[in-house]
Amino acid sequence: MRKLAKVYCLDEYHDDNAPWVILIHGYGADASDLEPLKDYIPTSKKINWLFPQGLIDVPIGPGWTGKAWWSLALSTLPIEDISTTKPDGLEKARRELINMIEELKVPWSKIILGGFSQGAMLATDIYLNAPETPAGLILLSGSLINKEELKPLVEKRKGEKFFQAHGELDQVLHVKGARRLESFLNQGGMKGSCLGFQGGHEIPPQIIQKVGAYIDQQISAKSL
């Protein structure tokens, strides 16, 4: 593992010619939270994986802290509709990660962005604000935020395919927020659907398999 700016990049495999998958963790987790997925997501081609570290410390229990991209009032859970909300700290997180990605010296067209929960919200924001179109977008248990500022940006990604999944029984981010995100992206011209599953705020094995299929699909479609 080597440091890259303020994030962590898992370097067990590295190939300058291979595509990258960047997965952003959710509130209260850290860079190691999604890292095991690289061993379980089935792909037909070797991938460079990168798992960013959240910018701020947040309490998650007595004597325990985690990382996050912006502050969140846990008393507001479960969250149903934050589509018009622009979180304090969103712009800083976007700027930090875009700078980090540019440090890689990798074309955006070879990068698939994704995230879980708060990380999915940030991945959506970065994907739409990126100076060039990334190779794909993976949204796991996310929700729509900041829709007014993002609305004109979606049209620039018209025709691009995204992958989305959300638990029907999610008690952290209500599935209605995911459906809003699904509609928002499709109405802007992107292509994808929210795959619901009988579960909560999690990433079950069947979704991990489908993430791998999506990655392979994008690698093939983009000739990566």
Short mmCIF file of the C-alpha atoms (twelve columns), coordinates in Angstrom:
data_MODEL
# 
_entry.id   MODEL 
# 
loop_
_atom_site.group_PDB 
_atom_site.id 
_atom_site.type_symbol 
_atom_site.label_atom_id 
_atom_site.label_alt_id 
_atom_site.label_comp_id 
_atom_site.label_asym_id 
_atom_site.label_seq_id 
_atom_site.Cartn_x 
_atom_site.Cartn_y 
_atom_site.Cartn_z 
_atom_site.pdbx_PDB_model_num 
ATOM 1   C CA . MET A 1   0.000   0.000   0.000   1 
ATOM 2   C CA . ARG A 2   1.387   3.427   -0.872  1 
ATOM 3   C CA . LYS A 3   0.161   6.875   -0.059  1 
ATOM 4   C CA . LEU A 4   -1.142  9.043   -2.846  1 
ATOM 5   C CA . ALA A 5   -1.841  12.560  -1.580  1 
ATOM 6   C CA . LYS A 6   -4.404  12.140  1.221   1 
ATOM 7   C CA . VAL A 7   -5.744  8.793   0.031   1 
ATOM 8   C CA . TYR A 8   -4.548  5.234   -0.136  1 
ATOM 9   C CA . CYS A 9   -3.853  3.257   -3.287  1 
ATOM 10  C CA . LEU A 10  -3.594  -0.526  -3.102  1 
ATOM 11  C CA . ASP A 11  -0.577  -1.386  -5.182  1 
ATOM 12  C CA . GLU A 12  -0.495  -5.194  -5.087  1 
ATOM 13  C CA . TYR A 13  -1.177  -5.139  -8.819  1 
ATOM 14  C CA . HIS A 14  -0.298  -2.316  -11.147 1 
ATOM 15  C CA . ASP A 15  -0.353  -2.126  -14.917 1 
ATOM 16  C CA . ASP A 16  -0.158  1.200   -16.717 1 
ATOM 17  C CA . ASN A 17  -2.209  -0.238  -19.553 1 
ATOM 18  C CA . ALA A 18  -5.002  -1.667  -17.388 1 
ATOM 19  C CA . PRO A 19  -8.221  0.171   -16.498 1 
ATOM 20  C CA . TRP A 20  -8.800  1.560   -13.012 1 
ATOM 21  C CA . VAL A 21  -11.700 1.087   -10.633 1 
ATOM 22  C CA . ILE A 22  -11.941 3.664   -7.837  1 
ATOM 23  C CA . LEU A 23  -14.384 2.768   -5.046  1 
ATOM 24  C CA . ILE A 24  -15.274 5.373   -2.409  1 
ATOM 25  C CA . HIS A 25  -16.310 4.257   1.071   1 
ATOM 26  C CA . GLY A 26  -19.305 5.457   3.022   1 
ATOM 27  C CA . TYR A 27  -19.802 7.433   6.224   1 
ATOM 28  C CA . GLY A 28  -17.972 6.027   9.249   1 
ATOM 29  C CA . ALA A 29  -15.835 3.560   7.292   1 
ATOM 30  C CA . ASP A 30  -12.325 4.062   5.899   1 
ATOM 31  C CA . ALA A 31  -10.131 3.184   2.910   1 
ATOM 32  C CA . SER A 32  -9.916  -0.473  3.981   1 
ATOM 33  C CA . ASP A 33  -13.689 -0.979  4.120   1 
ATOM 34  C CA . LEU A 34  -14.269 -1.718  0.434   1 
ATOM 35  C CA . GLU A 35  -10.752 -2.999  -0.274  1 
ATOM 36  C CA . PRO A 36  -11.695 -6.707  0.115   1 
ATOM 37  C CA . LEU A 37  -14.086 -6.345  -2.823  1 
ATOM 38  C CA . LYS A 38  -11.143 -6.432  -5.217  1 
ATOM 39  C CA . ASP A 39  -10.744 -10.113 -4.374  1 
ATOM 40  C CA . TYR A 40  -14.432 -10.936 -4.882  1 
ATOM 41  C CA . ILE A 41  -15.584 -8.822  -7.824  1 
ATOM 42  C CA . PRO A 42  -15.134 -11.130 -10.825 1 
ATOM 43  C CA . THR A 43  -13.571 -9.455  -13.848 1 
ATOM 44  C CA . SER A 44  -12.140 -10.981 -16.999 1 
ATOM 45  C CA . LYS A 45  -9.251  -8.522  -17.081 1 
ATOM 46  C CA . LYS A 46  -6.787  -7.382  -14.442 1 
ATOM 47  C CA . ILE A 47  -7.765  -4.095  -12.798 1 
ATOM 48  C CA . ASN A 48  -5.907  -1.349  -10.985 1 
ATOM 49  C CA . TRP A 49  -7.880  -0.721  -7.785  1 
ATOM 50  C CA . LEU A 50  -7.875  2.431   -5.706  1 
ATOM 51  C CA . PHE A 51  -9.705  3.033   -2.426  1 
ATOM 52  C CA . PRO A 52  -9.715  6.658   -1.210  1 
ATOM 53  C CA . GLN A 53  -9.625  7.616   2.461   1 
ATOM 54  C CA . GLY A 54  -12.272 9.975   3.851   1 
ATOM 55  C CA . LEU A 55  -11.199 13.492  4.758   1 
ATOM 56  C CA . ILE A 56  -12.700 13.913  8.223   1 
ATOM 57  C CA . ASP A 57  -12.911 11.894  11.444  1 
ATOM 58  C CA . VAL A 58  -16.385 11.048  12.694  1 
ATOM 59  C CA . PRO A 59  -17.519 9.252   15.867  1 
ATOM 60  C CA . ILE A 60  -19.118 5.861   15.282  1 
ATOM 61  C CA . GLY A 61  -19.312 4.611   18.860  1 
ATOM 62  C CA . PRO A 62  -17.770 4.961   22.325  1 
ATOM 63  C CA . GLY A 63  -14.040 5.302   21.750  1 
ATOM 64  C CA . TRP A 64  -14.344 4.603   18.042  1 
ATOM 65  C CA . THR A 65  -13.943 6.899   15.076  1 
ATOM 66  C CA . GLY A 66  -14.297 6.407   11.360  1 
ATOM 67  C CA . LYS A 67  -13.809 8.497   8.265   1 
ATOM 68  C CA . ALA A 68  -16.305 10.445  6.171   1 
ATOM 69  C CA . TRP A 69  -16.417 12.872  3.273   1 
ATOM 70  C CA . TRP A 70  -18.708 15.346  5.025   1 
ATOM 71  C CA . SER A 71  -20.531 15.491  8.349   1 
ATOM 72  C CA . LEU A 72  -23.868 13.800  8.828   1 
ATOM 73  C CA . ALA A 73  -26.403 14.023  11.656  1 
ATOM 74  C CA . LEU A 74  -27.093 10.392  12.499  1 
ATOM 75  C CA . SER A 75  -30.266 11.459  14.282  1 
ATOM 76  C CA . THR A 76  -31.781 12.115  10.847  1 
ATOM 77  C CA . LEU A 77  -31.641 8.438   9.862   1 
ATOM 78  C CA . PRO A 78  -33.266 6.866   7.987   1 
ATOM 79  C CA . ILE A 79  -32.846 9.439   5.223   1 
ATOM 80  C CA . GLU A 80  -35.493 9.519   2.510   1 
ATOM 81  C CA . ASP A 81  -35.131 12.714  0.483   1 
ATOM 82  C CA . ILE A 82  -31.987 14.849  0.380   1 
ATOM 83  C CA . SER A 83  -32.145 15.484  -3.347  1 
ATOM 84  C CA . THR A 84  -32.082 19.279  -2.985  1 
ATOM 85  C CA . THR A 85  -29.380 19.261  -0.300  1 
ATOM 86  C CA . LYS A 86  -25.815 20.318  -1.022  1 
ATOM 87  C CA . PRO A 87  -23.767 19.006  1.913   1 
ATOM 88  C CA . ASP A 88  -21.155 21.229  3.499   1 
ATOM 89  C CA . GLY A 89  -17.857 19.675  2.507   1 
ATOM 90  C CA . LEU A 90  -19.040 18.272  -0.823  1 
ATOM 91  C CA . GLU A 91  -17.022 20.718  -2.901  1 
ATOM 92  C CA . LYS A 92  -13.874 20.114  -0.844  1 
ATOM 93  C CA . ALA A 93  -14.245 16.339  -1.173  1 
ATOM 94  C CA . ARG A 94  -14.803 16.661  -4.920  1 
ATOM 95  C CA . ARG A 95  -11.747 18.882  -5.310  1 
ATOM 96  C CA . GLU A 96  -9.516  16.593  -3.241  1 
ATOM 97  C CA . LEU A 97  -10.470 13.468  -5.163  1 
ATOM 98  C CA . ILE A 98  -10.307 15.054  -8.588  1 
ATOM 99  C CA . ASN A 99  -6.825  16.309  -7.703  1 
ATOM 100 C CA . MET A 100 -5.904  12.839  -6.494  1 
ATOM 101 C CA . ILE A 101 -7.158  11.223  -9.701  1 
ATOM 102 C CA . GLU A 102 -5.243  13.711  -11.805 1 
ATOM 103 C CA . GLU A 103 -2.087  12.797  -9.869  1 
ATOM 104 C CA . LEU A 104 -2.455  9.297   -11.265 1 
ATOM 105 C CA . LYS A 105 -1.792  10.639  -14.774 1 
ATOM 106 C CA . VAL A 106 -4.455  8.232   -16.035 1 
ATOM 107 C CA . PRO A 107 -7.036  9.303   -18.631 1 
ATOM 108 C CA . TRP A 108 -10.539 9.648   -17.208 1 
ATOM 109 C CA . SER A 109 -11.671 7.370   -20.021 1 
ATOM 110 C CA . LYS A 110 -9.841  4.477   -18.313 1 
ATOM 111 C CA . ILE A 111 -11.393 5.058   -14.879 1 
ATOM 112 C CA . ILE A 112 -14.598 3.523   -13.528 1 
ATOM 113 C CA . LEU A 113 -15.838 5.436   -10.481 1 
ATOM 114 C CA . GLY A 114 -18.016 3.940   -7.787  1 
ATOM 115 C CA . GLY A 115 -18.943 4.069   -4.160  1 
ATOM 116 C CA . PHE A 116 -21.123 2.862   -1.329  1 
ATOM 117 C CA . SER A 117 -23.626 5.058   0.537   1 
ATOM 118 C CA . GLN A 118 -22.082 8.518   1.026   1 
ATOM 119 C CA . GLY A 119 -19.331 7.328   -1.278  1 
ATOM 120 C CA . ALA A 120 -21.883 6.667   -4.028  1 
ATOM 121 C CA . MET A 121 -23.137 10.243  -3.697  1 
ATOM 122 C CA . LEU A 122 -19.590 11.555  -4.024  1 
ATOM 123 C CA . ALA A 123 -18.858 9.215   -6.943  1 
ATOM 124 C CA . THR A 124 -21.916 10.558  -8.773  1 
ATOM 125 C CA . ASP A 125 -20.807 14.137  -8.156  1 
ATOM 126 C CA . ILE A 126 -17.255 13.503  -9.354  1 
ATOM 127 C CA . TYR A 127 -18.418 11.504  -12.378 1 
ATOM 128 C CA . LEU A 128 -20.627 14.379  -13.521 1 
ATOM 129 C CA . ASN A 129 -18.085 17.101  -12.718 1 
ATOM 130 C CA . ALA A 130 -15.058 15.358  -14.231 1 
ATOM 131 C CA . PRO A 131 -13.405 17.277  -17.085 1 
ATOM 132 C CA . GLU A 132 -13.781 14.204  -19.310 1 
ATOM 133 C CA . THR A 133 -16.247 11.316  -19.276 1 
ATOM 134 C CA . PRO A 134 -15.098 8.436   -17.024 1 
ATOM 135 C CA . ALA A 135 -15.477 4.859   -18.234 1 
ATOM 136 C CA . GLY A 136 -18.309 3.987   -15.864 1 
ATOM 137 C CA . LEU A 137 -20.253 4.666   -12.674 1 
ATOM 138 C CA . ILE A 138 -21.135 2.155   -9.922  1 
ATOM 139 C CA . LEU A 139 -23.684 3.255   -7.320  1 
ATOM 140 C CA . LEU A 140 -24.210 1.035   -4.282  1 
ATOM 141 C CA . SER A 141 -26.813 2.088   -1.711  1 
ATOM 142 C CA . GLY A 142 -26.587 5.732   -2.685  1 
ATOM 143 C CA . SER A 143 -29.072 8.601   -2.953  1 
ATOM 144 C CA . LEU A 144 -29.648 11.742  -4.993  1 
ATOM 145 C CA . ILE A 145 -28.169 14.994  -3.653  1 
ATOM 146 C CA . ASN A 146 -27.566 18.483  -5.031  1 
ATOM 147 C CA . LYS A 147 -29.806 17.827  -8.041  1 
ATOM 148 C CA . GLU A 148 -30.138 21.451  -9.175  1 
ATOM 149 C CA . GLU A 149 -26.394 21.882  -9.683  1 
ATOM 150 C CA . LEU A 150 -25.974 18.420  -11.187 1 
ATOM 151 C CA . LYS A 151 -28.919 18.604  -13.586 1 
ATOM 152 C CA . PRO A 152 -27.135 20.446  -16.431 1 
ATOM 153 C CA . LEU A 153 -24.114 18.160  -16.032 1 
ATOM 154 C CA . VAL A 154 -26.009 14.908  -16.606 1 
ATOM 155 C CA . GLU A 155 -26.774 15.888  -20.180 1 
ATOM 156 C CA . LYS A 156 -23.026 15.877  -20.905 1 
ATOM 157 C CA . ARG A 157 -23.021 12.151  -20.095 1 
ATOM 158 C CA . LYS A 158 -25.949 11.296  -22.360 1 
ATOM 159 C CA . GLY A 159 -25.892 7.676   -23.489 1 
ATOM 160 C CA . GLU A 160 -23.439 6.544   -20.804 1 
ATOM 161 C CA . LYS A 161 -24.382 3.445   -18.793 1 
ATOM 162 C CA . PHE A 162 -24.372 3.260   -15.010 1 
ATOM 163 C CA . PHE A 163 -24.830 0.414   -12.525 1 
ATOM 164 C CA . GLN A 164 -26.995 0.912   -9.447  1 
ATOM 165 C CA . ALA A 165 -28.182 -1.362  -6.639  1 
ATOM 166 C CA . HIS A 166 -30.046 -0.698  -3.397  1 
ATOM 167 C CA . GLY A 167 -31.612 -2.742  -0.598  1 
ATOM 168 C CA . GLU A 168 -35.393 -2.567  -0.474  1 
ATOM 169 C CA . LEU A 169 -35.211 -2.697  3.336   1 
ATOM 170 C CA . ASP A 170 -32.437 -0.117  3.754   1 
ATOM 171 C CA . GLN A 171 -32.878 1.692   7.088   1 
ATOM 172 C CA . VAL A 172 -30.067 4.205   6.489   1 
ATOM 173 C CA . LEU A 173 -30.798 5.565   3.028   1 
ATOM 174 C CA . HIS A 174 -34.356 4.821   1.972   1 
ATOM 175 C CA . VAL A 175 -34.765 3.096   -1.371  1 
ATOM 176 C CA . LYS A 176 -36.927 6.030   -2.527  1 
ATOM 177 C CA . GLY A 177 -33.792 8.181   -2.654  1 
ATOM 178 C CA . ALA A 178 -32.152 5.598   -4.901  1 
ATOM 179 C CA . ARG A 179 -35.189 5.618   -7.193  1 
ATOM 180 C CA . ARG A 180 -34.935 9.405   -7.417  1 
ATOM 181 C CA . LEU A 181 -31.300 9.059   -8.425  1 
ATOM 182 C CA . GLU A 182 -32.193 6.424   -11.009 1 
ATOM 183 C CA . SER A 183 -34.856 8.675   -12.553 1 
ATOM 184 C CA . PHE A 184 -32.602 11.722  -12.409 1 
ATOM 185 C CA . LEU A 185 -29.803 10.041  -14.353 1 
ATOM 186 C CA . ASN A 186 -32.127 8.481   -16.923 1 
ATOM 187 C CA . GLN A 187 -34.035 11.696  -17.483 1 
ATOM 188 C CA . GLY A 188 -30.695 13.368  -18.187 1 
ATOM 189 C CA . GLY A 189 -29.982 10.837  -20.909 1 
ATOM 190 C CA . MET A 190 -27.876 8.260   -19.107 1 
ATOM 191 C CA . LYS A 191 -28.837 4.586   -19.203 1 
ATOM 192 C CA . GLY A 192 -29.313 2.284   -16.244 1 
ATOM 193 C CA . SER A 193 -31.756 0.961   -13.690 1 
ATOM 194 C CA . CYS A 194 -31.735 0.511   -9.944  1 
ATOM 195 C CA . LEU A 195 -31.429 -3.162  -9.090  1 
ATOM 196 C CA . GLY A 196 -33.331 -3.758  -5.874  1 
ATOM 197 C CA . PHE A 197 -32.570 -6.650  -3.536  1 
ATOM 198 C CA . GLN A 198 -34.136 -7.991  -0.369  1 
ATOM 199 C CA . GLY A 199 -31.727 -6.565  2.145   1 
ATOM 200 C CA . GLY A 200 -30.599 -3.467  3.972   1 
ATOM 201 C CA . HIS A 201 -27.619 -1.110  3.821   1 
ATOM 202 C CA . GLU A 202 -25.192 -3.657  2.428   1 
ATOM 203 C CA . ILE A 203 -23.554 -5.183  -0.638  1 
ATOM 204 C CA . PRO A 204 -24.727 -8.801  -0.931  1 
ATOM 205 C CA . PRO A 205 -22.882 -11.462 -2.977  1 
ATOM 206 C CA . GLN A 206 -25.301 -11.368 -5.896  1 
ATOM 207 C CA . ILE A 207 -24.674 -7.644  -6.317  1 
ATOM 208 C CA . ILE A 208 -20.909 -8.144  -6.191  1 
ATOM 209 C CA . GLN A 209 -21.250 -10.572 -9.092  1 
ATOM 210 C CA . LYS A 210 -23.276 -8.061  -11.099 1 
ATOM 211 C CA . VAL A 211 -20.751 -5.307  -10.407 1 
ATOM 212 C CA . GLY A 212 -18.136 -7.539  -12.024 1 
ATOM 213 C CA . ALA A 213 -20.364 -8.061  -15.054 1 
ATOM 214 C CA . TYR A 214 -20.850 -4.303  -15.386 1 
ATOM 215 C CA . ILE A 215 -17.105 -3.652  -15.177 1 
ATOM 216 C CA . ASP A 216 -16.472 -6.237  -17.890 1 
ATOM 217 C CA . GLN A 217 -19.236 -4.708  -20.007 1 
ATOM 218 C CA . GLN A 218 -17.701 -1.237  -19.752 1 
ATOM 219 C CA . ILE A 219 -14.175 -2.494  -20.411 1 
ATOM 220 C CA . SER A 220 -15.412 -4.193  -23.559 1 
ATOM 221 C CA . ALA A 221 -17.581 -1.274  -24.700 1 
ATOM 222 C CA . LYS A 222 -14.789 1.239   -24.145 1 
ATOM 223 C CA . SER A 223 -12.064 -1.079  -25.506 1 
ATOM 224 C CA . LEU A 224 -10.014 -0.649  -22.335 1 
# 
